[in-house]
């Protein structure tokens, strides 16, 4: 009897083990299917965002435009096999780590080591800055690698850079962490990852969508036809004839005859480069106060005024803000824009218990919006990290469209 019971118990144990293995196998297969469906739902969100961007006028991009109202993470879009939430962010509302200079980095509460190392990572020179690092430093790590010596591909890549870590990049810049100036905007509440990008591009267009005139090549009549006062247009031609071409927009605003009433027109219609697209400018219409405050010498009060008003249709409107004078416009001239040609699309696809978050860089190429690159963020709670509401306010059924 005892041997029989022992045998029966062994058989039961084996059957239970087999059943558990089968359950685990079924659950694993289910999870794989749900994860793939969640990814497909997220990709549907990317396609939906591309369609929403068709309404963008690249010379003038504002936070009250149609693209900005799409999603914002607040609506749940139902698709076959799952659902997605999505948000579109103007890449020019952020600081481009591939173009930001030392003066602006010093306004981000970073250490000298972090600033020097960031600049060393992206620049081709082989000699490091005093507190930075090149190959000699990285090759001596326990898991060695080389310095990039070229542009960052993602903000997360900063984690490879000397002096940078997760708390620096992903945690709010609390006053206790501050190593540099602390402004009055609530900068300490904003994670650095939410202020940075690697792909801020804008077309060299006037707010009306027409290509800007190059002040280094245009004649006086062409500038006058675009609204530049006759005296100023003639002074621009005279200045470049006598002293050479303009290297910056701020130099253009220093021409005799430029004043607060006509400086906005000059910034709207003129440029000093023949490039069709410019990298690294900050959009005054979409950037938050924390980002604006990092612009060297701008000041907290002016940054707050610009951020609070927003919705600018021209630099003439910027010039009318309290606290903005010709000096301030000169500061803004080379670092800011009113448009954009690159966006970040953030989407979370869900199917059953699985969710997949994607972040894509979308740029306009030859009149078409295309996905330049897609990454999967490193955390499982991206909706919360992106500041989305926990519960969606509305459901949109897209299944009939598929």
KOLMAR-462097 format. One record per residue (C-alpha): residue in three letters; x, y, z; residue number from 1. Coordinates in steps of 0.001 Angstrom, whole numbers, plus 500000, padded with zeros to 6 digits. Example, Ala and Ser with C-alpha at 12.3 -4.5 7.8 and 13.67 -1.06 7.14 Angstrom:
<sites>
resn ALA, X 512300, Y 495500, Z 507800, resi 1;
resn SER, X 513670, Y 498940, Z 507140, resi 2;
</sites>
This chain:
<sites>
resn UNK, X 500000, Y 500000, Z 500000, resi 1;
resn UNK, X 502757, Y 502404, Z 500935, resi 2;
resn UNK, X 504675, Y 501861, Z 497674, resi 3;
resn UNK, X 501449, Y 502382, Z 495743, resi 4;
resn UNK, X 500751, Y 505665, Z 497499, resi 5;
resn UNK, X 504324, Y 506775, Z 496903, resi 6;
resn UNK, X 503988, Y 505935, Z 493222, resi 7;
resn UNK, X 500650, Y 507748, Z 493021, resi 8;
resn UNK, X 502157, Y 510806, Z 494718, resi 9;
resn UNK, X 505057, Y 510769, Z 492273, resi 10;
resn UNK, X 502647, Y 510553, Z 489344, resi 11;
resn UNK, X 500588, Y 513463, Z 490724, resi 12;
resn UNK, X 503761, Y 515526, Z 491219, resi 13;
resn UNK, X 504880, Y 514816, Z 487668, resi 14;
resn UNK, X 501466, Y 515724, Z 486284, resi 15;
resn UNK, X 501410, Y 518926, Z 488374, resi 16;
resn UNK, X 504866, Y 519795, Z 487110, resi 17;
resn UNK, X 503794, Y 519190, Z 483529, resi 18;
resn UNK, X 500653, Y 521279, Z 484063, resi 19;
resn UNK, X 502727, Y 524099, Z 485561, resi 20;
resn UNK, X 505130, Y 523960, Z 482642, resi 21;
resn UNK, X 502240, Y 524033, Z 480205, resi 22;
resn UNK, X 500702, Y 527019, Z 482034, resi 23;
resn UNK, X 504052, Y 528816, Z 481971, resi 24;
resn UNK, X 504430, Y 528001, Z 478296, resi 25;
resn UNK, X 500921, Y 529259, Z 477535, resi 26;
resn UNK, X 501516, Y 532418, Z 479576, resi 27;
resn UNK, X 504856, Y 533031, Z 477849, resi 28;
resn UNK, X 503233, Y 532595, Z 474438, resi 29;
resn UNK, X 500373, Y 534877, Z 475460, resi 30;
resn UNK, X 502800, Y 537517, Z 476699, resi 31;
resn UNK, X 504758, Y 537353, Z 473444, resi 32;
resn UNK, X 501588, Y 537756, Z 471413, resi 33;
resn UNK, X 500350, Y 540637, Z 473573, resi 34;
resn UNK, X 503739, Y 542360, Z 473465, resi 35;
resn UNK, X 503809, Y 542121, Z 469674, resi 36;
resn UNK, X 500255, Y 543478, Z 469489, resi 37;
resn UNK, X 501229, Y 546307, Z 471850, resi 38;
resn UNK, X 504166, Y 547156, Z 469588, resi 39;
resn UNK, X 501905, Y 547125, Z 466549, resi 40;
resn UNK, X 499483, Y 549435, Z 468388, resi 41;
resn UNK, X 502375, Y 551780, Z 469212, resi 42;
resn UNK, X 503435, Y 551785, Z 465566, resi 43;
resn UNK, X 499845, Y 552668, Z 464645, resi 44;
resn UNK, X 500230, Y 555646, Z 466960, resi 45;
resn UNK, X 503334, Y 556748, Z 465086, resi 46;
resn UNK, X 501445, Y 556594, Z 461793, resi 47;
resn UNK, X 498590, Y 558591, Z 463291, resi 48;
resn UNK, X 501047, Y 561232, Z 464496, resi 49;
resn UNK, X 502572, Y 561523, Z 461009, resi 50;
resn UNK, X 499117, Y 562275, Z 459660, resi 51;
resn UNK, X 498574, Y 564925, Z 462358, resi 52;
resn UNK, X 501839, Y 566637, Z 461394, resi 53;
resn UNK, X 500602, Y 567243, Z 457852, resi 54;
resn UNK, X 498962, Y 570444, Z 459120, resi 55;
resn UNK, X 502277, Y 571931, Z 460345, resi 56;
resn UNK, X 503420, Y 575215, Z 458791, resi 57;
resn UNK, X 507145, Y 574937, Z 459378, resi 58;
resn UNK, X 507843, Y 578675, Z 459385, resi 59;
resn UNK, X 505480, Y 579204, Z 462310, resi 60;
resn UNK, X 504959, Y 576416, Z 464844, resi 61;
resn UNK, X 502907, Y 577246, Z 467932, resi 62;
resn UNK, X 501636, Y 575276, Z 470894, resi 63;
resn UNK, X 498025, Y 576088, Z 469959, resi 64;
resn UNK, X 498334, Y 574491, Z 466516, resi 65;
resn UNK, X 496368, Y 571403, Z 465515, resi 66;
resn UNK, X 499360, Y 569041, Z 465908, resi 67;
resn UNK, X 499805, Y 570093, Z 469547, resi 68;
resn UNK, X 496211, Y 569298, Z 470432, resi 69;
resn UNK, X 496522, Y 565765, Z 469048, resi 70;
resn UNK, X 496795, Y 563213, Z 471802, resi 71;
resn UNK, X 498910, Y 564830, Z 474519, resi 72;
resn UNK, X 498660, Y 561412, Z 476134, resi 73;
resn UNK, X 495152, Y 562232, Z 477352, resi 74;
resn UNK, X 493136, Y 560109, Z 474910, resi 75;
resn UNK, X 493116, Y 556356, Z 474398, resi 76;
resn UNK, X 492906, Y 555353, Z 470728, resi 77;
resn UNK, X 491398, Y 551921, Z 470128, resi 78;
resn UNK, X 492839, Y 549846, Z 467271, resi 79;
resn UNK, X 492483, Y 546202, Z 466294, resi 80;
resn UNK, X 494238, Y 544108, Z 468909, resi 81;
resn UNK, X 494999, Y 546912, Z 471343, resi 82;
resn UNK, X 495129, Y 550653, Z 471939, resi 83;
resn UNK, X 497608, Y 553503, Z 472088, resi 84;
resn UNK, X 498185, Y 556874, Z 473711, resi 85;
resn UNK, X 500320, Y 559437, Z 471932, resi 86;
resn UNK, X 501899, Y 562862, Z 472304, resi 87;
resn UNK, X 503765, Y 565098, Z 469844, resi 88;
resn UNK, X 506531, Y 567374, Z 471153, resi 89;
resn UNK, X 508303, Y 570086, Z 469179, resi 90;
resn UNK, X 511993, Y 569132, Z 469220, resi 91;
resn UNK, X 512838, Y 572848, Z 469029, resi 92;
resn UNK, X 511175, Y 573343, Z 472407, resi 93;
resn UNK, X 514312, Y 571729, Z 473854, resi 94;
resn UNK, X 518062, Y 572247, Z 474022, resi 95;
resn UNK, X 520014, Y 570331, Z 471376, resi 96;
resn UNK, X 522985, Y 568626, Z 473038, resi 97;
resn UNK, X 524728, Y 568530, Z 469668, resi 98;
resn UNK, X 524876, Y 572325, Z 469327, resi 99;
resn UNK, X 524561, Y 573729, Z 472865, resi 100;
resn UNK, X 527590, Y 575794, Z 473868, resi 101;
resn UNK, X 529406, Y 576044, Z 477187, resi 102;
resn UNK, X 527687, Y 579269, Z 478225, resi 103;
resn UNK, X 524250, Y 577661, Z 477994, resi 104;
resn UNK, X 525399, Y 574420, Z 479610, resi 105;
resn UNK, X 526592, Y 576442, Z 482598, resi 106;
resn UNK, X 522978, Y 577523, Z 483122, resi 107;
resn UNK, X 521844, Y 573903, Z 483537, resi 108;
resn UNK, X 523217, Y 573338, Z 487046, resi 109;
resn UNK, X 525866, Y 570936, Z 485715, resi 110;
resn UNK, X 529335, Y 570353, Z 487108, resi 111;
resn UNK, X 532448, Y 571438, Z 485210, resi 112;
resn UNK, X 533250, Y 567751, Z 484705, resi 113;
resn UNK, X 529860, Y 567091, Z 483120, resi 114;
resn UNK, X 530124, Y 570118, Z 480811, resi 115;
resn UNK, X 533703, Y 569414, Z 479705, resi 116;
resn UNK, X 532955, Y 565727, Z 479171, resi 117;
resn UNK, X 529810, Y 566373, Z 477109, resi 118;
resn UNK, X 531701, Y 568721, Z 474796, resi 119;
resn UNK, X 534659, Y 566308, Z 474567, resi 120;
resn UNK, X 532356, Y 563404, Z 473673, resi 121;
resn UNK, X 530851, Y 565076, Z 470601, resi 122;
resn UNK, X 533846, Y 567032, Z 469285, resi 123;
resn UNK, X 536569, Y 565474, Z 467067, resi 124;
resn UNK, X 539597, Y 566931, Z 468872, resi 125;
resn UNK, X 541669, Y 564301, Z 470690, resi 126;
resn UNK, X 542924, Y 566479, Z 473570, resi 127;
resn UNK, X 540451, Y 566561, Z 476500, resi 128;
resn UNK, X 539358, Y 569645, Z 478382, resi 129;
resn UNK, X 540674, Y 570100, Z 481940, resi 130;
resn UNK, X 537857, Y 568050, Z 483538, resi 131;
resn UNK, X 536658, Y 566190, Z 480463, resi 132;
resn UNK, X 537640, Y 562901, Z 478930, resi 133;
resn UNK, X 538782, Y 561342, Z 475675, resi 134;
resn UNK, X 539910, Y 557812, Z 474777, resi 135;
resn UNK, X 542540, Y 557625, Z 477517, resi 136;
resn UNK, X 539826, Y 557887, Z 480169, resi 137;
resn UNK, X 537241, Y 555588, Z 478572, resi 138;
resn UNK, X 539786, Y 552947, Z 477533, resi 139;
resn UNK, X 540818, Y 552507, Z 481180, resi 140;
resn UNK, X 537319, Y 551691, Z 482429, resi 141;
resn UNK, X 536546, Y 548141, Z 483550, resi 142;
resn UNK, X 534487, Y 547792, Z 480349, resi 143;
resn UNK, X 536444, Y 550031, Z 477949, resi 144;
resn UNK, X 535107, Y 551887, Z 474915, resi 145;
resn UNK, X 536143, Y 554849, Z 472775, resi 146;
resn UNK, X 534956, Y 558440, Z 472824, resi 147;
resn UNK, X 532215, Y 559093, Z 470246, resi 148;
resn UNK, X 533911, Y 562160, Z 468670, resi 149;
resn UNK, X 530704, Y 562981, Z 466799, resi 150;
resn UNK, X 527088, Y 563905, Z 467391, resi 151;
resn UNK, X 524895, Y 562247, Z 470022, resi 152;
resn UNK, X 522245, Y 559913, Z 468623, resi 153;
resn UNK, X 520048, Y 560030, Z 471707, resi 154;
resn UNK, X 519780, Y 561822, Z 475029, resi 155;
resn UNK, X 520246, Y 558490, Z 476832, resi 156;
resn UNK, X 523722, Y 558299, Z 475281, resi 157;
resn UNK, X 524809, Y 560856, Z 477873, resi 158;
resn UNK, X 524974, Y 557956, Z 480338, resi 159;
resn UNK, X 528159, Y 556853, Z 478546, resi 160;
resn UNK, X 529798, Y 560218, Z 479203, resi 161;
resn UNK, X 532193, Y 560838, Z 482092, resi 162;
resn UNK, X 530458, Y 562390, Z 485114, resi 163;
resn UNK, X 526928, Y 561631, Z 483905, resi 164;
resn UNK, X 524556, Y 559185, Z 485596, resi 165;
resn UNK, X 520886, Y 558308, Z 485905, resi 166;
resn UNK, X 520011, Y 560790, Z 488671, resi 167;
resn UNK, X 521613, Y 563654, Z 486718, resi 168;
resn UNK, X 519597, Y 562869, Z 483629, resi 169;
resn UNK, X 516267, Y 561567, Z 484887, resi 170;
resn UNK, X 515665, Y 563116, Z 488302, resi 171;
resn UNK, X 514387, Y 566688, Z 488807, resi 172;
resn UNK, X 517085, Y 569308, Z 489255, resi 173;
resn UNK, X 516398, Y 569852, Z 492941, resi 174;
resn UNK, X 518039, Y 572794, Z 494658, resi 175;
resn UNK, X 520057, Y 570373, Z 496787, resi 176;
resn UNK, X 521700, Y 569049, Z 493618, resi 177;
resn UNK, X 522402, Y 572455, Z 492131, resi 178;
resn UNK, X 526007, Y 573257, Z 491320, resi 179;
resn UNK, X 525401, Y 576373, Z 489255, resi 180;
resn UNK, X 522863, Y 579210, Z 489070, resi 181;
resn UNK, X 519370, Y 578430, Z 490326, resi 182;
resn UNK, X 516682, Y 580368, Z 488496, resi 183;
resn UNK, X 513187, Y 581249, Z 489581, resi 184;
resn UNK, X 511168, Y 579149, Z 487136, resi 185;
resn UNK, X 510879, Y 575914, Z 489009, resi 186;
resn UNK, X 513844, Y 574581, Z 487066, resi 187;
resn UNK, X 514475, Y 572332, Z 490043, resi 188;
resn UNK, X 511249, Y 570455, Z 489218, resi 189;
resn UNK, X 512200, Y 569562, Z 485637, resi 190;
resn UNK, X 514248, Y 566437, Z 484800, resi 191;
resn UNK, X 517116, Y 567261, Z 482496, resi 192;
resn UNK, X 515970, Y 564545, Z 480101, resi 193;
resn UNK, X 512808, Y 566614, Z 479513, resi 194;
resn UNK, X 514836, Y 569666, Z 478507, resi 195;
resn UNK, X 517211, Y 568037, Z 476034, resi 196;
resn UNK, X 517072, Y 566606, Z 472515, resi 197;
resn UNK, X 519509, Y 565537, Z 469831, resi 198;
resn UNK, X 517441, Y 566646, Z 466839, resi 199;
resn UNK, X 516253, Y 570271, Z 466961, resi 200;
resn UNK, X 515910, Y 571483, Z 463365, resi 201;
resn UNK, X 514011, Y 574387, Z 461842, resi 202;
resn UNK, X 513617, Y 575545, Z 458258, resi 203;
resn UNK, X 515072, Y 578934, Z 457371, resi 204;
resn UNK, X 511610, Y 580314, Z 456671, resi 205;
resn UNK, X 509757, Y 583491, Z 457519, resi 206;
resn UNK, X 506575, Y 583075, Z 459587, resi 207;
resn UNK, X 504539, Y 583336, Z 456360, resi 208;
resn UNK, X 506364, Y 580295, Z 454989, resi 209;
resn UNK, X 508458, Y 582178, Z 452441, resi 210;
resn UNK, X 512197, Y 581574, Z 452377, resi 211;
resn UNK, X 514164, Y 584208, Z 454266, resi 212;
resn UNK, X 516458, Y 586557, Z 452367, resi 213;
resn UNK, X 520188, Y 586164, Z 452937, resi 214;
resn UNK, X 521400, Y 589549, Z 454171, resi 215;
resn UNK, X 524872, Y 588661, Z 452888, resi 216;
resn UNK, X 523735, Y 588393, Z 449266, resi 217;
resn UNK, X 520404, Y 590225, Z 448854, resi 218;
resn UNK, X 520377, Y 593737, Z 447417, resi 219;
resn UNK, X 518671, Y 596676, Z 449100, resi 220;
resn UNK, X 515582, Y 596560, Z 446860, resi 221;
resn UNK, X 514940, Y 592897, Z 447667, resi 222;
resn UNK, X 515070, Y 593653, Z 451388, resi 223;
resn UNK, X 512849, Y 596716, Z 451021, resi 224;
resn UNK, X 510258, Y 594614, Z 449195, resi 225;
resn UNK, X 510160, Y 592266, Z 452175, resi 226;
resn UNK, X 509440, Y 595104, Z 454597, resi 227;
resn UNK, X 512909, Y 596196, Z 455725, resi 228;
resn UNK, X 513049, Y 600014, Z 456023, resi 229;
resn UNK, X 514951, Y 601657, Z 453148, resi 230;
resn UNK, X 517549, Y 603264, Z 455416, resi 231;
resn UNK, X 518267, Y 599956, Z 457161, resi 232;
resn UNK, X 518457, Y 597976, Z 453898, resi 233;
resn UNK, X 520991, Y 600435, Z 452529, resi 234;
resn UNK, X 522961, Y 600367, Z 455785, resi 235;
resn UNK, X 523108, Y 596541, Z 455631, resi 236;
resn UNK, X 524567, Y 596622, Z 452115, resi 237;
resn UNK, X 527050, Y 599338, Z 453115, resi 238;
resn UNK, X 528140, Y 597465, Z 456241, resi 239;
resn UNK, X 528860, Y 594199, Z 454427, resi 240;
resn UNK, X 530684, Y 596064, Z 451642, resi 241;
resn UNK, X 532964, Y 597807, Z 454118, resi 242;
resn UNK, X 533402, Y 595121, Z 456805, resi 243;
resn UNK, X 532568, Y 591829, Z 455133, resi 244;
resn UNK, X 529675, Y 589414, Z 455534, resi 245;
resn UNK, X 527549, Y 589115, Z 458654, resi 246;
resn UNK, X 528424, Y 586133, Z 460836, resi 247;
resn UNK, X 525375, Y 586377, Z 463105, resi 248;
resn UNK, X 521908, Y 587860, Z 463330, resi 249;
resn UNK, X 522963, Y 589908, Z 466347, resi 250;
resn UNK, X 525523, Y 591651, Z 464110, resi 251;
resn UNK, X 522669, Y 592453, Z 461745, resi 252;
resn UNK, X 520723, Y 594129, Z 464556, resi 253;
resn UNK, X 523748, Y 596326, Z 465294, resi 254;
resn UNK, X 523494, Y 598044, Z 461892, resi 255;
resn UNK, X 522738, Y 601804, Z 462138, resi 256;
resn UNK, X 519028, Y 602531, Z 461881, resi 257;
resn UNK, X 517851, Y 599293, Z 463509, resi 258;
resn UNK, X 515546, Y 599956, Z 466449, resi 259;
resn UNK, X 512938, Y 598099, Z 468468, resi 260;
resn UNK, X 510163, Y 598930, Z 466006, resi 261;
resn UNK, X 511881, Y 597427, Z 462953, resi 262;
resn UNK, X 514116, Y 594762, Z 464521, resi 263;
resn UNK, X 511246, Y 592259, Z 464567, resi 264;
resn UNK, X 510760, Y 592568, Z 460818, resi 265;
resn UNK, X 514468, Y 592042, Z 460264, resi 266;
resn UNK, X 514439, Y 588844, Z 462349, resi 267;
resn UNK, X 511321, Y 587628, Z 460533, resi 268;
resn UNK, X 512516, Y 588020, Z 456935, resi 269;
resn UNK, X 516333, Y 588037, Z 456931, resi 270;
resn UNK, X 519001, Y 585431, Z 457603, resi 271;
resn UNK, X 522800, Y 585398, Z 457419, resi 272;
resn UNK, X 523195, Y 581888, Z 456007, resi 273;
resn UNK, X 522276, Y 580130, Z 452809, resi 274;
resn UNK, X 521377, Y 576947, Z 454683, resi 275;
resn UNK, X 517818, Y 575767, Z 454096, resi 276;
resn UNK, X 517676, Y 574224, Z 457575, resi 277;
resn UNK, X 519277, Y 575315, Z 460850, resi 278;
resn UNK, X 520058, Y 573129, Z 463853, resi 279;
resn UNK, X 519822, Y 573894, Z 467545, resi 280;
resn UNK, X 517503, Y 576897, Z 467739, resi 281;
resn UNK, X 514850, Y 577116, Z 470462, resi 282;
resn UNK, X 511253, Y 577814, Z 469463, resi 283;
resn UNK, X 509897, Y 580719, Z 471510, resi 284;
resn UNK, X 506364, Y 579446, Z 470869, resi 285;
resn UNK, X 506803, Y 575993, Z 472382, resi 286;
resn UNK, X 509726, Y 576122, Z 474845, resi 287;
resn UNK, X 508957, Y 576176, Z 478549, resi 288;
resn UNK, X 510347, Y 578739, Z 480946, resi 289;
resn UNK, X 512991, Y 576358, Z 482292, resi 290;
resn UNK, X 514469, Y 575959, Z 478798, resi 291;
resn UNK, X 514255, Y 579677, Z 477999, resi 292;
resn UNK, X 516047, Y 580570, Z 481209, resi 293;
resn UNK, X 519127, Y 578682, Z 480060, resi 294;
resn UNK, X 519662, Y 581179, Z 477222, resi 295;
resn UNK, X 522708, Y 583155, Z 478389, resi 296;
resn UNK, X 522010, Y 586694, Z 479639, resi 297;
resn UNK, X 518267, Y 586485, Z 478921, resi 298;
resn UNK, X 517151, Y 586600, Z 482547, resi 299;
resn UNK, X 514372, Y 584928, Z 484482, resi 300;
resn UNK, X 511798, Y 587722, Z 484185, resi 301;
resn UNK, X 512004, Y 587967, Z 480393, resi 302;
resn UNK, X 511983, Y 584178, Z 480042, resi 303;
resn UNK, X 508848, Y 584020, Z 482164, resi 304;
resn UNK, X 507137, Y 586754, Z 480124, resi 305;
resn UNK, X 507908, Y 584985, Z 476848, resi 306;
resn UNK, X 506787, Y 581588, Z 478149, resi 307;
resn UNK, X 503570, Y 583008, Z 479628, resi 308;
resn UNK, X 502553, Y 584794, Z 476438, resi 309;
resn UNK, X 503655, Y 582381, Z 473702, resi 310;
resn UNK, X 501612, Y 582119, Z 470523, resi 311;
resn UNK, X 503807, Y 584585, Z 468635, resi 312;
resn UNK, X 503138, Y 585123, Z 464938, resi 313;
resn UNK, X 506206, Y 587308, Z 464408, resi 314;
resn UNK, X 509260, Y 588669, Z 466173, resi 315;
resn UNK, X 507530, Y 592043, Z 466144, resi 316;
resn UNK, X 505123, Y 590555, Z 468677, resi 317;
resn UNK, X 508075, Y 589328, Z 470747, resi 318;
resn UNK, X 509498, Y 592860, Z 470656, resi 319;
resn UNK, X 506304, Y 594220, Z 472209, resi 320;
resn UNK, X 506658, Y 592183, Z 475422, resi 321;
resn UNK, X 507474, Y 594094, Z 478565, resi 322;
resn UNK, X 511186, Y 593843, Z 479313, resi 323;
resn UNK, X 512189, Y 593087, Z 475722, resi 324;
resn UNK, X 514434, Y 595730, Z 474192, resi 325;
resn UNK, X 516980, Y 595754, Z 471381, resi 326;
resn UNK, X 519576, Y 594148, Z 473654, resi 327;
resn UNK, X 517242, Y 591256, Z 474439, resi 328;
resn UNK, X 516331, Y 590795, Z 470769, resi 329;
resn UNK, X 520039, Y 590604, Z 470030, resi 330;
resn UNK, X 520358, Y 587797, Z 472587, resi 331;
resn UNK, X 517411, Y 585953, Z 471045, resi 332;
resn UNK, X 518453, Y 586567, Z 467433, resi 333;
resn UNK, X 520968, Y 583722, Z 467073, resi 334;
resn UNK, X 519473, Y 581200, Z 469498, resi 335;
resn UNK, X 515753, Y 581180, Z 468800, resi 336;
resn UNK, X 513158, Y 580593, Z 466124, resi 337;
resn UNK, X 509370, Y 580694, Z 465713, resi 338;
resn UNK, X 509176, Y 577493, Z 463656, resi 339;
resn UNK, X 510335, Y 573901, Z 463538, resi 340;
resn UNK, X 510865, Y 571022, Z 461138, resi 341;
resn UNK, X 511494, Y 568234, Z 463676, resi 342;
resn UNK, X 509275, Y 566664, Z 466307, resi 343;
resn UNK, X 509361, Y 563944, Z 468925, resi 344;
resn UNK, X 506498, Y 561459, Z 468881, resi 345;
resn UNK, X 505895, Y 559575, Z 472118, resi 346;
resn UNK, X 503530, Y 556660, Z 472089, resi 347;
resn UNK, X 502540, Y 553825, Z 474416, resi 348;
resn UNK, X 500833, Y 550833, Z 472825, resi 349;
resn UNK, X 498834, Y 548449, Z 475008, resi 350;
resn UNK, X 497426, Y 544977, Z 474445, resi 351;
resn UNK, X 496125, Y 542918, Z 477354, resi 352;
resn UNK, X 498684, Y 543235, Z 480162, resi 353;
resn UNK, X 501534, Y 544203, Z 477832, resi 354;
resn UNK, X 502609, Y 547719, Z 476940, resi 355;
resn UNK, X 505354, Y 549031, Z 474654, resi 356;
resn UNK, X 506616, Y 552618, Z 474727, resi 357;
resn UNK, X 508326, Y 554150, Z 471695, resi 358;
resn UNK, X 509869, Y 557554, Z 471073, resi 359;
resn UNK, X 510512, Y 558619, Z 467496, resi 360;
resn UNK, X 512244, Y 561569, Z 465859, resi 361;
resn UNK, X 510168, Y 562825, Z 462930, resi 362;
resn UNK, X 511520, Y 565323, Z 460396, resi 363;
resn UNK, X 510237, Y 566906, Z 457236, resi 364;
resn UNK, X 512131, Y 565675, Z 454188, resi 365;
resn UNK, X 511292, Y 567170, Z 450790, resi 366;
resn UNK, X 507798, Y 568062, Z 451972, resi 367;
resn UNK, X 507099, Y 564694, Z 453623, resi 368;
resn UNK, X 507151, Y 563837, Z 457321, resi 369;
resn UNK, X 509311, Y 560786, Z 457876, resi 370;
resn UNK, X 510424, Y 558810, Z 460923, resi 371;
resn UNK, X 514172, Y 559367, Z 461269, resi 372;
resn UNK, X 514771, Y 557015, Z 464183, resi 373;
resn UNK, X 512810, Y 555096, Z 466794, resi 374;
resn UNK, X 513966, Y 554108, Z 470262, resi 375;
resn UNK, X 512420, Y 552176, Z 473120, resi 376;
resn UNK, X 512830, Y 554213, Z 476334, resi 377;
resn UNK, X 514660, Y 552503, Z 479204, resi 378;
resn UNK, X 511868, Y 552548, Z 481794, resi 379;
resn UNK, X 508612, Y 550668, Z 482165, resi 380;
resn UNK, X 506621, Y 553662, Z 483426, resi 381;
resn UNK, X 507157, Y 556068, Z 480537, resi 382;
resn UNK, X 503608, Y 557456, Z 480606, resi 383;
resn UNK, X 504226, Y 558704, Z 484152, resi 384;
resn UNK, X 507723, Y 559928, Z 483319, resi 385;
resn UNK, X 506332, Y 561867, Z 480383, resi 386;
resn UNK, X 503858, Y 563514, Z 482731, resi 387;
resn UNK, X 500737, Y 561988, Z 481216, resi 388;
resn UNK, X 497549, Y 561781, Z 483257, resi 389;
resn UNK, X 497013, Y 558390, Z 484876, resi 390;
resn UNK, X 493514, Y 557948, Z 483472, resi 391;
resn UNK, X 492572, Y 558974, Z 479935, resi 392;
resn UNK, X 489693, Y 561392, Z 479537, resi 393;
resn UNK, X 488349, Y 559995, Z 476290, resi 394;
resn UNK, X 488434, Y 556954, Z 474012, resi 395;
resn UNK, X 488648, Y 557273, Z 470235, resi 396;
resn UNK, X 487659, Y 554177, Z 468255, resi 397;
resn UNK, X 489836, Y 553874, Z 465144, resi 398;
resn UNK, X 488955, Y 550266, Z 464398, resi 399;
resn UNK, X 486423, Y 551214, Z 461733, resi 400;
resn UNK, X 489181, Y 553115, Z 459881, resi 401;
resn UNK, X 491475, Y 550124, Z 459633, resi 402;
</sites>
